[in-house]
Amino acid sequence: MITFLSALLLAMVLEGLLYAAFPEQMKRALVQVLNTPTSQLRVVALTLAVIALILLYVVRGFA
């Protein structure tokens, strides 16, 4: 549970840093996401989730 919470908080820190460093680019990215079809967002999100899960398995496997 602590590992999950740590990962979630780290994601929040990274997202916050992106908004602080590149606010205009992040606004444009959000507008682009809103204009993207739902089906395409779903495919991209699931693909990235699977890739991240595989990378996590590889990284944690070597630790």
N, C-alpha and C positions, 0 to 999 in steps of 0.2 A: 504494500500500500504506500509506503514511504517513497519507493522508487517511482511509482506512478505519479504521485503528487509532485515529486521533484521534477519529473519530465514535463508535467503540465505547467508548472511554474516557470521552468526554463523556456518553454514555448512562449509563454506570456511575456517574459523578459525580451526575447528576441523580437517578437512582434512589436512590442513597445519601442524598442530601439529603431526598428524600421520606420515606424510612424514619426519618431522624433528626428531621424536623420533625413528622411525623404518624404515629407508630408504631401507635397504636390503630386509626386509620382504615385504614392499610395492612393490618393483620391482618384487619379486617373485609372488605376488598376481596379478600384472598386466599381467605377462606372462601367468599365469594360466587362467585369464579371456580371453586373446587372444586365448587360445587353447580350450576354452569351446564352444560347438555348440551354434549358435545364438538362436535356439529355446529354449534351456535350460536357457540361459541368460534372454530371454524374460519372461519365466515363473517365474523364481526367482525374477526378478525385479518387475513384476506386483504383485506377492504375497507379497513382502516386502512393496510395495507402499500401498496396501490395508490394511495390518497390521498397518502401520504407520498412515494411515488415520483414522482407527478405534481408535488407541491409542490417536491420536490428538483430536478426538471427545470426548473421555472419559475424557482426561485431561482438555480440554477447557470447558467441561460441568460441571466439578467440581470447576472451578475457579470462 
